[in-house]
């Protein structure tokens, strides 16, 4: 099997466990969970960057900073929603991020978008609204927050696409960590001290985030995006499984149809872009 595919499967498994940890730690403020996630990665990445003499500040400080801010806000919103609604629903709704990525790239990077790409994005958006309309566990506030999270992720995708050939990938990642750590500290009054086995879970969330980030990056380096990107949707399978086994989360027919439409729309978008 292609190593890129294996690495993507490892990445999705790690991110799925990270999302599970975020839901398990729902007694903590979501921004404190963001701190655990990013600090646990930063303590590994930053020394490595210094050792390898990877640029810390980078050349495009403004756009790197915007990337860091958007990523921090997006992750905080996502962890907040994960704590409030079923895990599978939160993960599925966040998959709408490519919709905003395509729209923002169309306006800001002047990328051409095929007619059938627009159709695929509409299919995914319909799926998201079906989920909201038929699953009463997804309240309006959570739906709004997760769509905002997806919008910011879409913005991050576009900025990374712009910065990709110009900055080292670790420099880009490190800005996310630094801005998230600093931003989290503004909410320290809402934190509480972990006790007992909670120290293990907060350590795991950072480690799993690092493993997922590294293997995701290596996967895209070793294989074509069109070959490995669809495997990212394995996260939804894991989320549904974890949600059922650990939190007793179940779904009716229409919420499942909504999820499938979101995934179908995003997969069609990948296929269409590949045929470009």
QUIZI-V125172 format. One record per backbone hydrogen bond with DSSP energy under -1.0 kcal/mol. NH is the residue of the N-H (numbers start at 1). CO is the residue of the C=O. Records with the same first field share a line. If there is no record, write none. Layout:
# QUIZI-V125172
NH=CO / CO
This chain:
# QUIZI-V125172
6=2
7=3
8=4
9=5
10=6
11=7
12=8
13=9
14=10
15=11
16=12
17=13
18=14
19=15
20=16
21=17
22=18
23=19
24=20
25=21
26=23
28=25
32=29
33=29
34=30
35=31
36=32
37=33
38=34
39=35
40=36
42=38
43=39
44=41
45=41
46=42
48=44
49=45
50=46
51=47
52=48
54=49
61=59
64=60
65=61
66=62
67=63
68=64
69=65
70=66
71=67
72=68
73=69
74=70
75=71
76=72
77=73
78=74
79=75
80=76
81=77
82=78
83=79
85=81
90=86
91=87
92=88
93=89
94=90
96=93
97=94
99=96
101=97
102=98
103=99
104=100
105=101
106=102
107=103
108=104
109=105
111=105
118=114
119=115
120=116
121=117
122=118
123=119
124=120
125=121
126=122
127=123
128=124
129=125
130=126
131=127
132=128
133=129
134=130
135=131
138=135
139=137
143=139
144=140
145=141
146=142
147=143
148=144
149=145
150=146
151=147
152=148
153=149
154=150
155=151
156=152
157=153
158=154
159=155
160=156
161=157
162=158
163=159
164=160
166=163
167=163
172=168
173=169
174=170
175=171
176=172
177=173
178=174
179=175
180=176
181=177
182=178
183=179
184=180
185=181
187=184
188=185
190=187
191=188
198=195
199=196
201=197
202=198
203=199
204=200
205=201
207=203
208=204
209=205
210=206
211=207
212=208
213=209
214=210
215=211
216=212
217=213
218=214
219=215
220=216
221=217
222=218
223=219
227=224
228=224
229=225
231=228
232=229
233=230
234=231
235=232
236=233
238=234
239=235
240=236
241=237
242=238
243=239
244=240
245=241
246=242
247=243
249=243
256=252
257=253
258=254
259=255
260=256
261=257
262=258
263=259
264=260
265=261
266=262
267=263
268=264
269=265
270=266
271=267
272=268
273=269
274=270
275=271
